[in-house]
Amino acid sequence: MPPRSTASKAAFVLVTCLLCAACGKEERASGANDVIEAQEAKSGGPWLSATDNTDPALWLARREAGHDGVAGEVAVGRMRAALLAARPHFLETDRMLANRTAQTGKMLADDGRVEGYADLLEALSNVAAEAGQKQTYGVLCQHYFNLRHKDVTREEALRLLSERYRTQKQFR
């Protein structure tokens, strides 16, 4: 592997710091019908904190839209469905899934590879489902970003990751 440039090392450290800063202790809503308070005010920071009562689907839809205004019901509903479908496949809470999706979406966009947040969450949930056991979403997001950053197409990156995660079934 070629040596990393100083900029690459700095970017890695920044991403690692952001990952750690967005973490916190919390409890996940236990059922599909449990509701987290939807707040129309600004969430107060670039990430959903462990004490933030904002609905992660609403927050993620706002982040994707690029403003804190009222997000469309269709967009929020799609985010909520994507988060609900992701729950059985990942260790993280909805809040952390939303934070990582926004972070990965921004990194991809900054890299010239814009992807819809719900599409990203759904696609990576499908990859994790291949393993047949819960995965760490942040790790999968990083693997996906690394492939896309190396100019691997979306379809090929998802295929490669699905193939890799599918092998976990063989070792259980």
Disulfide bonds with the S-S distance in Angstrom:
none
